[in-house]
Amino acid sequence: MTIFEALRKDHDLQRDLMARLVETHGDSEERDTLYQQIKHELQHHAAAEERAFYIPLMEMDLTQEKARHSVAEHHEIDELIEQLDSTDYSASNWLTYAKQLQHLVTHHLDEEEQEVFQLAGRGLKNPQKTALADEYEQEMQRLRAG
């Protein structure tokens, strides 16, 4: 498996969780369960991705700018999560924030897959692509185990 395949697999999970989250209503167990799941998934993914993917990309001129931009978007996602954390599930603006998060996450994933992966594919050698996937998967397992 390459780093791109490993990341795309988790991206698909994030898209699915976000789509399900914005369909929830009020202060429900379903909303809480999905929100906690997507929140942890996004936090773990960002940490593992930055360590296993973006640090190597920042070392290459070809990908440095895109890598820095993507890490900045991780910070924007963190800020929206903080906003959701401080808003009651039953508040009318909770769903507004959740939809903003979905939009930002979807934008980030699409940009990463369509732009960053292309540049990284040119800059990374095949053995690196596999090694980075292994590093990412190990980091995700460690973070998920908590």
N, CA, C and O atoms as a GROMACS GRO file, in nm:
protein
  584
    1MET      N    1   0.085  -0.118   0.000
    1MET     CA    2   0.000   0.000   0.000
    1MET      C    3   0.090   0.124   0.000
    1MET      O    4   0.192   0.129   0.069
    2THR      N    5   0.051   0.224  -0.078
    2THR     CA    6   0.126   0.349  -0.077
    2THR      C    7   0.063   0.447   0.023
    2THR      O    8  -0.048   0.426   0.071
    3ILE      N    9   0.137   0.552   0.052
    3ILE     CA   10   0.086   0.655   0.141
    3ILE      C   11  -0.044   0.714   0.087
    3ILE      O   12  -0.134   0.748   0.164
    4PHE      N   13  -0.055   0.726  -0.044
    4PHE     CA   14  -0.175   0.784  -0.105
    4PHE      C   15  -0.297   0.695  -0.083
    4PHE      O   16  -0.406   0.745  -0.056
    5GLU      N   17  -0.279   0.565  -0.095
    5GLU     CA   18  -0.389   0.470  -0.072
    5GLU      C   19  -0.430   0.470   0.074
    5GLU      O   20  -0.549   0.466   0.106
    6ALA      N   21  -0.331   0.474   0.164
    6ALA     CA   22  -0.361   0.474   0.307
    6ALA      C   23  -0.439   0.599   0.347
    6ALA      O   24  -0.536   0.591   0.422
    7LEU      N   25  -0.395   0.713   0.297
    7LEU     CA   26  -0.464   0.838   0.330
    7LEU      C   27  -0.604   0.842   0.268
    7LEU      O   28  -0.699   0.885   0.334
    8ARG      N   29  -0.617   0.798   0.144
    8ARG     CA   30  -0.747   0.801   0.076
    8ARG      C   31  -0.849   0.713   0.149
    8ARG      O   32  -0.967   0.748   0.156
    9LYS      N   33  -0.804   0.601   0.203
    9LYS     CA   34  -0.893   0.512   0.278
    9LYS      C   35  -0.953   0.587   0.399
    9LYS      O   36  -1.072   0.577   0.425
   10ASP      N   37  -0.869   0.659   0.471
   10ASP     CA   38  -0.919   0.735   0.586
   10ASP      C   39  -1.000   0.857   0.541
   10ASP      O   40  -1.095   0.897   0.609
   11HIS      N   41  -0.963   0.916   0.428
   11HIS     CA   42  -1.042   1.028   0.375
   11HIS      C   43  -1.184   0.983   0.345
   11HIS      O   44  -1.280   1.056   0.373
   12ASP      N   45  -1.199   0.865   0.287
   12ASP     CA   46  -1.332   0.813   0.255
   12ASP      C   47  -1.414   0.795   0.382
   12ASP      O   48  -1.534   0.825   0.384
   13LEU      N   49  -1.351   0.746   0.489
   13LEU     CA   50  -1.418   0.730   0.618
   13LEU      C   51  -1.463   0.868   0.670
   13LEU      O   52  -1.575   0.882   0.720
   14GLN      N   53  -1.376   0.967   0.660
   14GLN     CA   54  -1.409   1.101   0.708
   14GLN      C   55  -1.526   1.161   0.630
   14GLN      O   56  -1.616   1.222   0.689
   15ARG      N   57  -1.526   1.144   0.500
   15ARG     CA   58  -1.637   1.195   0.419
   15ARG      C   59  -1.770   1.130   0.461
   15ARG      O   60  -1.872   1.197   0.473
   16ASP      N   61  -1.766   1.000   0.483
   16ASP     CA   62  -1.885   0.927   0.523
   16ASP      C   63  -1.935   0.974   0.660
   16ASP      O   64  -2.054   0.999   0.678
   17LEU      N   65  -1.845   0.985   0.756
   17LEU     CA   66  -1.884   1.029   0.890
   17LEU      C   67  -1.940   1.171   0.889
   17LEU      O   68  -2.039   1.199   0.956
   18MET      N   69  -1.877   1.260   0.812
   18MET     CA   70  -1.925   1.398   0.804
   18MET      C   71  -2.065   1.403   0.742
   18MET      O   72  -2.151   1.476   0.789
   19ALA      N   73  -2.087   1.326   0.636
   19ALA     CA   74  -2.218   1.324   0.570
   19ALA      C   75  -2.326   1.275   0.667
   19ALA      O   76  -2.437   1.327   0.669
   20ARG      N   77  -2.292   1.174   0.746
   20ARG     CA   78  -2.388   1.122   0.844
   20ARG      C   79  -2.411   1.221   0.958
   20ARG      O   80  -2.523   1.235   1.006
   21LEU      N   81  -2.306   1.290   1.000
   21LEU     CA   82  -2.317   1.385   1.111
   21LEU      C   83  -2.414   1.498   1.080
   21LEU      O   84  -2.497   1.533   1.164
   22VAL      N   85  -2.405   1.555   0.960
   22VAL     CA   86  -2.491   1.670   0.929
   22VAL      C   87  -2.637   1.631   0.906
   22VAL      O   88  -2.722   1.717   0.886
   23GLU      N   89  -2.666   1.503   0.909
   23GLU     CA   90  -2.804   1.455   0.899
   23GLU      C   91  -2.866   1.431   1.037
   23GLU      O   92  -2.983   1.395   1.046
   24THR      N   93  -2.788   1.450   1.143
   24THR     CA   94  -2.841   1.426   1.278
   24THR      C   95  -2.922   1.547   1.326
   24THR      O   96  -2.916   1.655   1.266
   25HIS      N   97  -2.998   1.526   1.435
   25HIS     CA   98  -3.086   1.631   1.486
   25HIS      C   99  -3.070   1.644   1.637
   25HIS      O  100  -3.066   1.544   1.709
   26GLY      N  101  -3.061   1.769   1.683
   26GLY     CA  102  -3.069   1.802   1.826
   26GLY      C  103  -2.969   1.729   1.914
   26GLY      O  104  -2.867   1.678   1.867
   27ASP      N  105  -3.001   1.727   2.041
   27ASP     CA  106  -2.914   1.667   2.142
   27ASP      C  107  -2.942   1.517   2.148
   27ASP      O  108  -3.000   1.467   2.244
   28SER      N  109  -2.899   1.446   2.043
   28SER     CA  110  -2.928   1.303   2.033
   28SER      C  111  -2.802   1.219   2.057
   28SER      O  112  -2.690   1.266   2.040
   29GLU      N  113  -2.825   1.096   2.096
   29GLU     CA  114  -2.714   1.003   2.115
   29GLU      C  115  -2.640   0.981   1.983
   29GLU      O  116  -2.517   0.969   1.981
   30GLU      N  117  -2.715   0.975   1.873
   30GLU     CA  118  -2.654   0.956   1.742
   30GLU      C  119  -2.559   1.071   1.708
   30GLU      O  120  -2.448   1.048   1.658
   31ARG      N  121  -2.602   1.194   1.733
   31ARG     CA  122  -2.517   1.311   1.705
   31ARG      C  123  -2.391   1.305   1.790
   31ARG      O  124  -2.281   1.327   1.740
   32ASP      N  125  -2.407   1.275   1.917
   32ASP     CA  126  -2.291   1.269   2.006
   32ASP      C  127  -2.194   1.160   1.962
   32ASP      O  128  -2.073   1.183   1.955
   33THR      N  129  -2.245   1.043   1.932
   33THR     CA  130  -2.160   0.930   1.890
   33THR      C  131  -2.083   0.964   1.762
   33THR      O  132  -1.962   0.944   1.755
   34LEU      N  133  -2.155   1.015   1.662
   34LEU     CA  134  -2.089   1.048   1.534
   34LEU      C  135  -1.992   1.164   1.551
   34LEU      O  136  -1.883   1.162   1.494
   35TYR      N  137  -2.030   1.264   1.628
   35TYR     CA  138  -1.940   1.379   1.646
   35TYR      C  139  -1.811   1.336   1.717
   35TYR      O  140  -1.702   1.374   1.674
   36GLN      N  141  -1.824   1.258   1.823
   36GLN     CA  142  -1.704   1.213   1.894
   36GLN      C  143  -1.616   1.129   1.801
   36GLN      O  144  -1.494   1.139   1.805
   37GLN      N  145  -1.679   1.046   1.720
   37GLN     CA  146  -1.604   0.960   1.627
   37GLN      C  147  -1.530   1.044   1.523
   37GLN      O  148  -1.411   1.022   1.500
   38ILE      N  149  -1.598   1.139   1.459
   38ILE     CA  150  -1.534   1.220   1.356
   38ILE      C  151  -1.429   1.311   1.418
   38ILE      O  152  -1.323   1.333   1.359
   39LYS      N  153  -1.457   1.364   1.534
   39LYS     CA  154  -1.362   1.452   1.602
   39LYS      C  155  -1.230   1.378   1.627
   39LYS      O  156  -1.122   1.429   1.595
   40HIS      N  157  -1.239   1.259   1.684
   40HIS     CA  158  -1.116   1.183   1.712
   40HIS      C  159  -1.049   1.139   1.582
   40HIS      O  160  -0.927   1.141   1.572
   41GLU      N  161  -1.129   1.100   1.485
   41GLU     CA  162  -1.073   1.057   1.356
   41GLU      C  163  -0.995   1.171   1.291
   41GLU      O  164  -0.884   1.151   1.243
   42LEU      N  165  -1.053   1.290   1.290
   42LEU     CA  166  -0.985   1.405   1.229
   42LEU      C  167  -0.858   1.442   1.306
   42LEU      O  168  -0.755   1.472   1.245
   43GLN      N  169  -0.865   1.440   1.437
   43GLN     CA  170  -0.748   1.474   1.518
   43GLN      C  171  -0.635   1.372   1.500
   43GLN      O  172  -0.520   1.410   1.483
   44HIS      N  173  -0.669   1.244   1.503
   44HIS     CA  174  -0.567   1.140   1.485
   44HIS      C  175  -0.509   1.146   1.345
   44HIS      O  176  -0.388   1.135   1.326
   45HIS      N  177  -0.596   1.162   1.247
   45HIS     CA  178  -0.553   1.167   1.107
   45HIS      C  179  -0.457   1.284   1.085
   45HIS      O  180  -0.351   1.266   1.024
   46ALA      N  181  -0.492   1.402   1.134
   46ALA     CA  182  -0.407   1.519   1.116
   46ALA      C  183  -0.269   1.497   1.178
   46ALA      O  184  -0.167   1.528   1.117
   47ALA      N  185  -0.266   1.444   1.300
   47ALA     CA  186  -0.138   1.421   1.367
   47ALA      C  187  -0.052   1.320   1.292
   47ALA      O  188   0.066   1.343   1.269
   48ALA      N  189  -0.112   1.208   1.253
   48ALA     CA  190  -0.036   1.104   1.182
   48ALA      C  191   0.005   1.151   1.044
   48ALA      O  192   0.116   1.124   1.000
   49GLU      N  193  -0.083   1.221   0.976
   49GLU     CA  194  -0.054   1.269   0.841
   49GLU      C  195   0.058   1.373   0.844
   49GLU      O  196   0.146   1.371   0.758
   50GLU      N  197   0.055   1.461   0.942
   50GLU     CA  198   0.162   1.562   0.951
   50GLU      C  199   0.296   1.495   0.976
   50GLU      O  200   0.397   1.534   0.917
   51ARG      N  201   0.299   1.395   1.062
   51ARG     CA  202   0.426   1.328   1.093
   51ARG      C  203   0.477   1.243   0.977
   51ARG      O  204   0.595   1.248   0.942
   52ALA      N  205   0.388   1.165   0.918
   52ALA     CA  206   0.431   1.066   0.818
   52ALA      C  207   0.430   1.118   0.676
   52ALA      O  208   0.497   1.060   0.589
   53PHE      N  209   0.358   1.224   0.648
   53PHE     CA  210   0.343   1.271   0.510
   53PHE      C  211   0.394   1.414   0.493
   53PHE      O  212   0.475   1.441   0.404
   54TYR      N  213   0.347   1.505   0.576
   54TYR     CA  214   0.380   1.645   0.554
   54TYR      C  215   0.522   1.683   0.595
   54TYR      O  216   0.581   1.771   0.532
   55ILE      N  217   0.577   1.622   0.697
   55ILE     CA  218   0.715   1.654   0.732
   55ILE      C  219   0.808   1.619   0.615
   55ILE      O  220   0.890   1.702   0.577
   56PRO      N  221   0.799   1.498   0.555
   56PRO     CA  222   0.883   1.471   0.438
   56PRO      C  223   0.854   1.565   0.320
   56PRO      O  224   0.946   1.602   0.247
   57LEU      N  225   0.728   1.604   0.302
   57LEU     CA  226   0.695   1.693   0.190
   57LEU      C  227   0.750   1.833   0.212
   57LEU      O  228   0.784   1.902   0.116
   58MET      N  229   0.758   1.877   0.336
   58MET     CA  230   0.812   2.010   0.364
   58MET      C  231   0.961   2.018   0.333
   58MET      O  232   1.016   2.127   0.314
   59GLU      N  233   1.026   1.903   0.328
   59GLU     CA  234   1.170   1.900   0.298
   59GLU      C  235   1.200   1.911   0.149
   59GLU      O  236   1.315   1.927   0.110
   60MET      N  237   1.096   1.901   0.064
   60MET     CA  238   1.115   1.909  -0.081
   60MET      C  239   1.062   2.042  -0.133
   60MET      O  240   0.950   2.082  -0.099
   61ASP      N  241   1.141   2.110  -0.215
   61ASP     CA  242   1.096   2.236  -0.273
   61ASP      C  243   0.965   2.219  -0.350
   61ASP      O  244   0.878   2.306  -0.344
   62LEU      N  245   0.952   2.109  -0.422
   62LEU     CA  246   0.836   2.083  -0.506
   62LEU      C  247   0.705   2.085  -0.428
   62LEU      O  248   0.602   2.130  -0.479
   63THR      N  249   0.708   2.036  -0.305
   63THR     CA  250   0.584   2.017  -0.228
   63THR      C  251   0.575   2.103  -0.101
   63THR      O  252   0.474   2.097  -0.031
   64GLN      N  253   0.677   2.181  -0.072
   64GLN     CA  254   0.680   2.254   0.054
   64GLN      C  255   0.560   2.348   0.071
   64GLN      O  256   0.497   2.349   0.176
   65GLU      N  257   0.529   2.426  -0.030
   65GLU     CA  258   0.419   2.523  -0.020
   65GLU      C  259   0.285   2.454   0.003
   65GLU      O  260   0.208   2.496   0.089
   66LYS      N  261   0.257   2.348  -0.073
   66LYS     CA  262   0.130   2.275  -0.057
   66LYS      C  263   0.123   2.209   0.081
   66LYS      O  264   0.017   2.207   0.143
   67ALA      N  265   0.235   2.156   0.128
   67ALA     CA  266   0.236   2.091   0.260
   67ALA      C  267   0.206   2.192   0.369
   67ALA      O  268   0.129   2.164   0.461
   68ARG      N  269   0.266   2.309   0.361
   68ARG     CA  270   0.242   2.411   0.462
   68ARG      C  271   0.096   2.457   0.460
   68ARG      O  272   0.036   2.479   0.564
   69HIS      N  273   0.041   2.472   0.341
   69HIS     CA  274  -0.099   2.511   0.325
   69HIS      C  275  -0.190   2.406   0.389
   69HIS      O  276  -0.286   2.440   0.459
   70SER      N  277  -0.162   2.280   0.365
   70SER     CA  278  -0.246   2.172   0.419
   70SER      C  279  -0.239   2.168   0.572
   70SER      O  280  -0.341   2.145   0.637
   71VAL      N  281  -0.122   2.189   0.629
   71VAL     CA  282  -0.109   2.191   0.775
   71VAL      C  283  -0.187   2.310   0.832
   71VAL      O  284  -0.248   2.298   0.938
   72ALA      N  285  -0.186   2.423   0.762
   72ALA     CA  286  -0.265   2.539   0.806
   72ALA      C  287  -0.414   2.505   0.805
   72ALA      O  288  -0.488   2.548   0.894
   73GLU      N  289  -0.458   2.429   0.704
   73GLU     CA  290  -0.599   2.388   0.701
   73GLU      C  291  -0.632   2.295   0.817
   73GLU      O  292  -0.743   2.299   0.870
   74HIS      N  293  -0.537   2.211   0.858
   74HIS     CA  294  -0.560   2.127   0.977
   74HIS      C  295  -0.590   2.217   1.097
   74HIS      O  296  -0.678   2.186   1.178
   75HIS      N  297  -0.519   2.328   1.108
   75HIS     CA  298  -0.542   2.421   1.219
   75HIS      C  299  -0.682   2.482   1.211
   75HIS      O  300  -0.749   2.496   1.313
   76GLU      N  301  -0.726   2.517   1.090
   76GLU     CA  302  -0.862   2.572   1.073
   76GLU      C  303  -0.967   2.469   1.114
   76GLU      O  304  -1.068   2.504   1.176
   77ILE      N  305  -0.943   2.343   1.081
   77ILE     CA  306  -1.034   2.234   1.120
   77ILE      C  307  -1.038   2.223   1.272
   77ILE      O  308  -1.145   2.208   1.331
   78ASP      N  309  -0.921   2.231   1.336
   78ASP     CA  310  -0.914   2.226   1.483
   78ASP      C  311  -0.996   2.339   1.546
   78ASP      O  312  -1.065   2.317   1.646
   79GLU      N  313  -0.989   2.458   1.488
   79GLU     CA  314  -1.063   2.572   1.542
   79GLU      C  315  -1.214   2.550   1.531
   79GLU      O  316  -1.289   2.586   1.622
   80LEU      N  317  -1.259   2.492   1.420
   80LEU     CA  318  -1.403   2.464   1.407
   80LEU      C  319  -1.447   2.356   1.505
   80LEU      O  320  -1.558   2.362   1.559
   81ILE      N  321  -1.361   2.258   1.528
   81ILE     CA  322  -1.392   2.154   1.628
   81ILE      C  323  -1.406   2.218   1.766
   81ILE      O  324  -1.495   2.181   1.842
   82GLU      N  325  -1.317   2.312   1.799
   82GLU     CA  326  -1.328   2.382   1.927
   82GLU      C  327  -1.461   2.458   1.937
   82GLU      O  328  -1.523   2.462   2.043
   83GLN      N  329  -1.503   2.518   1.825
   83GLN     CA  330  -1.630   2.590   1.822
   83GLN      C  331  -1.746   2.493   1.848
   83GLN      O  332  -1.838   2.524   1.924
   84LEU      N  333  -1.741   2.377   1.783
   84LEU     CA  334  -1.846   2.276   1.805
   84LEU      C  335  -1.844   2.224   1.948
   84LEU      O  336  -1.950   2.203   2.008
   85ASP      N  337  -1.725   2.204   2.003
   85ASP     CA  338  -1.714   2.156   2.141
   85ASP      C  339  -1.780   2.252   2.240
   85ASP      O  340  -1.833   2.210   2.343
   86SER      N  341  -1.775   2.382   2.209
   86SER     CA  342  -1.828   2.480   2.303
   86SER      C  343  -1.975   2.518   2.273
   86SER      O  344  -2.029   2.610   2.333
   87THR      N  345  -2.036   2.446   2.179
   87THR     CA  346  -2.176   2.473   2.142
   87THR      C  347  -2.262   2.353   2.179
   87THR      O  348  -2.226   2.239   2.151
   88ASP      N  349  -2.374   2.379   2.242
   88ASP     CA  350  -2.465   2.272   2.281
   88ASP      C  351  -2.524   2.204   2.157
   88ASP      O  352  -2.559   2.271   2.060
   89TYR      N  353  -2.533   2.072   2.162
   89TYR     CA  354  -2.588   1.995   2.048
   89TYR      C  355  -2.727   2.045   2.005
   89TYR      O  356  -2.761   2.038   1.887
   90SER      N  357  -2.805   2.094   2.100
   90SER     CA  358  -2.941   2.137   2.068
   90SER      C  359  -2.947   2.281   2.017
   90SER      O  360  -3.053   2.326   1.973
   91ALA      N  361  -2.836   2.354   2.022
   91ALA     CA  362  -2.835   2.492   1.974
   91ALA      C  363  -2.854   2.497   1.823
   91ALA      O  364  -2.804   2.411   1.750
   92SER      N  365  -2.926   2.598   1.777
   92SER     CA  366  -2.955   2.607   1.633
   92SER      C  367  -2.829   2.624   1.550
   92SER      O  368  -2.825   2.580   1.435
   93ASN      N  369  -2.726   2.686   1.606
   93ASN     CA  370  -2.604   2.707   1.528
   93ASN      C  371  -2.508   2.587   1.529
   93ASN      O  372  -2.407   2.589   1.460
   94TRP      N  373  -2.538   2.484   1.607
   94TRP     CA  374  -2.449   2.367   1.608
   94TRP      C  375  -2.443   2.304   1.468
   94TRP      O  376  -2.335   2.274   1.419
   95LEU      N  377  -2.557   2.286   1.406
   95LEU     CA  378  -2.560   2.226   1.273
   95LEU      C  379  -2.492   2.316   1.170
   95LEU      O  380  -2.428   2.267   1.077
   96THR      N  381  -2.504   2.447   1.187
   96THR     CA  382  -2.435   2.541   1.098
   96THR      C  383  -2.284   2.519   1.106
   96THR      O  384  -2.217   2.512   1.004
   97TYR      N  385  -2.232   2.508   1.228
   97TYR     CA  386  -2.088   2.483   1.247
   97TYR      C  387  -2.049   2.346   1.191
   97TYR      O  388  -1.942   2.331   1.131
   98ALA      N  389  -2.134   2.246   1.211
   98ALA     CA  390  -2.105   2.112   1.160
   98ALA      C  391  -2.098   2.113   1.006
   98ALA      O  392  -2.012   2.047   0.947
   99LYS      N  393  -2.187   2.188   0.943
   99LYS     CA  394  -2.184   2.198   0.797
   99LYS      C  395  -2.062   2.275   0.749
   99LYS      O  396  -2.006   2.244   0.644
  100GLN      N  397  -2.020   2.376   0.826
  100GLN     CA  398  -1.896   2.448   0.793
  100GLN      C  399  -1.777   2.353   0.803
  100GLN      O  400  -1.686   2.356   0.719
  101LEU      N  401  -1.778   2.269   0.906
  101LEU     CA  402  -1.671   2.170   0.922
  101LEU      C  403  -1.672   2.072   0.805
  101LEU      O  404  -1.566   2.040   0.750
  102GLN      N  405  -1.790   2.026   0.767
  102GLN     CA  406  -1.799   1.934   0.654
  102GLN      C  407  -1.743   1.998   0.528
  102GLN      O  408  -1.669   1.934   0.453
  103HIS      N  409  -1.778   2.123   0.503
  103HIS     CA  410  -1.729   2.194   0.385
  103HIS      C  411  -1.577   2.207   0.388
  103HIS      O  412  -1.509   2.181   0.288
  104LEU      N  413  -1.524   2.247   0.502
  104LEU     CA  414  -1.378   2.265   0.515
  104LEU      C  415  -1.305   2.132   0.500
  104LEU      O  416  -1.204   2.125   0.431
  105VAL      N  417  -1.355   2.029   0.564
  105VAL     CA  418  -1.291   1.897   0.556
  105VAL      C  419  -1.297   1.846   0.412
  105VAL      O  420  -1.196   1.796   0.360
  106THR      N  421  -1.412   1.857   0.347
  106THR     CA  422  -1.426   1.811   0.209
  106THR      C  423  -1.332   1.888   0.116
  106THR      O  424  -1.266   1.829   0.031
  107HIS      N  425  -1.326   2.019   0.133
  107HIS     CA  426  -1.234   2.101   0.054
  107HIS      C  427  -1.089   2.054   0.074
  107HIS      O  428  -1.014   2.038  -0.022
  108HIS      N  429  -1.053   2.035   0.199
  108HIS     CA  430  -0.917   1.993   0.233
  108HIS      C  431  -0.884   1.857   0.170
  108HIS      O  432  -0.778   1.841   0.110
  109LEU      N  433  -0.973   1.761   0.184
  109LEU     CA  434  -0.948   1.627   0.130
  109LEU      C  435  -0.940   1.630  -0.022
  109LEU      O  436  -0.851   1.568  -0.081
  110ASP      N  437  -1.030   1.703  -0.086
  110ASP     CA  438  -1.029   1.712  -0.232
  110ASP      C  439  -0.900   1.777  -0.281
  110ASP      O  440  -0.837   1.728  -0.375
  111GLU      N  441  -0.863   1.886  -0.218
  111GLU     CA  442  -0.740   1.957  -0.258
  111GLU      C  443  -0.618   1.868  -0.239
  111GLU      O  444  -0.528   1.864  -0.323
  112GLU      N  445  -0.616   1.798  -0.128
  112GLU     CA  446  -0.504   1.709  -0.099
  112GLU      C  447  -0.494   1.599  -0.205
  112GLU      O  448  -0.386   1.573  -0.258
  113GLU      N  449  -0.607   1.536  -0.234
  113GLU     CA  450  -0.606   1.424  -0.330
  113GLU      C  451  -0.579   1.471  -0.473
  113GLU      O  452  -0.512   1.401  -0.549
  114GLN      N  453  -0.629   1.587  -0.510
  114GLN     CA  454  -0.616   1.633  -0.648
  114GLN      C  455  -0.488   1.712  -0.675
  114GLN      O  456  -0.440   1.715  -0.788
  115GLU      N  457  -0.432   1.776  -0.573
  115GLU     CA  458  -0.314   1.859  -0.595
  115GLU      C  459  -0.190   1.807  -0.522
  115GLU      O  460  -0.086   1.785  -0.584
  116VAL      N  461  -0.202   1.787  -0.392
  116VAL     CA  462  -0.085   1.746  -0.312
  116VAL      C  463  -0.037   1.608  -0.354
  116VAL      O  464   0.083   1.587  -0.372
  117PHE      N  465  -0.129   1.514  -0.370
  117PHE     CA  466  -0.090   1.377  -0.408
  117PHE      C  467  -0.016   1.377  -0.542
  117PHE      O  468   0.079   1.301  -0.560
  118GLN      N  469  -0.058   1.462  -0.635
  118GLN     CA  470   0.005   1.466  -0.766
  118GLN      C  471   0.150   1.511  -0.754
  118GLN      O  472   0.240   1.449  -0.811
  119LEU      N  473   0.173   1.620  -0.680
  119LEU     CA  474   0.309   1.670  -0.663
  119LEU      C  475   0.394   1.571  -0.583
  119LEU      O  476   0.508   1.543  -0.619
  120ALA      N  477   0.336   1.518  -0.476
  120ALA     CA  478   0.411   1.423  -0.393
  120ALA      C  479   0.445   1.297  -0.473
  120ALA      O  480   0.552   1.239  -0.454
  121GLY      N  481   0.356   1.256  -0.561
  121GLY     CA  482   0.382   1.139  -0.644
  121GLY      C  483   0.503   1.158  -0.732
  121GLY      O  484   0.574   1.062  -0.763
  122ARG      N  485   0.527   1.280  -0.773
  122ARG     CA  486   0.646   1.310  -0.854
  122ARG      C  487   0.771   1.323  -0.768
  122ARG      O  488   0.881   1.288  -0.812
  123GLY      N  489   0.754   1.372  -0.646
  123GLY     CA  490   0.870   1.399  -0.561
  123GLY      C  491   0.919   1.282  -0.479
  123GLY      O  492   1.037   1.274  -0.446
  124LEU      N  493   0.829   1.191  -0.445
  124LEU     CA  494   0.866   1.075  -0.362
  124LEU      C  495   0.903   0.956  -0.450
  124LEU      O  496   0.841   0.934  -0.554
  125LYS      N  497   1.003   0.882  -0.407
  125LYS     CA  498   1.038   0.758  -0.476
  125LYS      C  499   0.945   0.646  -0.430
  125LYS      O  500   0.890   0.653  -0.320
  126ASN      N  501   0.927   0.544  -0.512
  126ASN     CA  502   0.834   0.435  -0.480
  126ASN      C  503   0.858   0.373  -0.342
  126ASN      O  504   0.762   0.352  -0.268
  127PRO      N  505   0.984   0.342  -0.305
  127PRO     CA  506   1.004   0.284  -0.170
  127PRO      C  507   0.959   0.379  -0.059
  127PRO      O  508   0.911   0.335   0.046
  128GLN      N  509   0.975   0.509  -0.081
  128GLN     CA  510   0.930   0.607   0.019
  128GLN      C  511   0.778   0.603   0.034
  128GLN      O  512   0.726   0.613   0.145
  129LYS      N  513   0.709   0.589  -0.078
  129LYS     CA  514   0.562   0.588  -0.076
  129LYS      C  515   0.510   0.473   0.010
  129LYS      O  516   0.411   0.489   0.082
  130THR      N  517   0.575   0.359   0.003
  130THR     CA  518   0.535   0.244   0.083
  130THR      C  519   0.578   0.261   0.229
  130THR      O  520   0.501   0.231   0.320
  131ALA      N  521   0.700   0.309   0.250
  131ALA     CA  522   0.750   0.328   0.386
  131ALA      C  523   0.666   0.432   0.461
  131ALA      O  524   0.636   0.414   0.580
  132LEU      N  525   0.628   0.539   0.393
  132LEU     CA  526   0.545   0.641   0.457
  132LEU      C  527   0.406   0.587   0.491
  132LEU      O  528   0.348   0.624   0.593
  133ALA      N  529   0.354   0.501   0.406
  133ALA     CA  530   0.225   0.437   0.437
  133ALA      C  531   0.236   0.354   0.564
  133ALA      O  532   0.147   0.360   0.649
  134ASP      N  533   0.342   0.277   0.576
  134ASP     CA  534   0.363   0.196   0.697
  134ASP      C  535   0.373   0.286   0.821
  134ASP      O  536   0.314   0.257   0.925
  135GLU      N  537   0.448   0.395   0.808
  135GLU     CA  538   0.464   0.488   0.920
  135GLU      C  539   0.330   0.551   0.958
  135GLU      O  540   0.297   0.562   1.076
  136TYR      N  541   0.254   0.591   0.858
  136TYR     CA  542   0.123   0.650   0.883
  136TYR      C  543   0.030   0.550   0.952
  136TYR      O  544  -0.034   0.584   1.052
  137GLU      N  545   0.022   0.429   0.900
  137GLU     CA  546  -0.066   0.326   0.958
  137GLU      C  547  -0.028   0.295   1.103
  137GLU      O  548  -0.115   0.279   1.188
  138GLN      N  549   0.102   0.286   1.130
  138GLN     CA  550   0.147   0.258   1.267
  138GLN      C  551   0.109   0.373   1.360
  138GLN      O  552   0.066   0.350   1.473
  139GLU      N  553   0.126   0.495   1.313
  139GLU     CA  554   0.092   0.612   1.395
  139GLU      C  555  -0.060   0.617   1.420
  139GLU      O  556  -0.103   0.647   1.531
  140MET      N  557  -0.139   0.587   1.319
  140MET     CA  558  -0.285   0.584   1.338
  140MET      C  559  -0.325   0.477   1.438
  140MET      O  560  -0.411   0.502   1.523
  141GLN      N  561  -0.266   0.361   1.429
  141GLN     CA  562  -0.297   0.254   1.526
  141GLN      C  563  -0.262   0.298   1.668
  141GLN      O  564  -0.338   0.274   1.761
  142ARG      N  565  -0.147   0.363   1.684
  142ARG     CA  566  -0.104   0.410   1.815
  142ARG      C  567  -0.202   0.514   1.869
  142ARG      O  568  -0.241   0.509   1.986
  143LEU      N  569  -0.242   0.609   1.784
  143LEU     CA  570  -0.332   0.716   1.828
  143LEU      C  571  -0.472   0.663   1.858
  143LEU      O  572  -0.535   0.704   1.956
  144ARG      N  573  -0.521   0.572   1.775
  144ARG     CA  574  -0.654   0.515   1.796
  144ARG      C  575  -0.660   0.431   1.924
  144ARG      O  576  -0.764   0.423   1.989
  145ALA      N  577  -0.548   0.368   1.957
  145ALA     CA  578  -0.542   0.285   2.079
  145ALA      C  579  -0.547   0.374   2.203
  145ALA      O  580  -0.587   0.330   2.312
  146GLY      N  581  -0.504   0.499   2.184
  146GLY     CA  582  -0.517   0.603   2.282
  146GLY      C  583  -0.446   0.591   2.410
  146GLY      O  584  -0.456   0.680   2.494
   0.00000   0.00000   0.00000
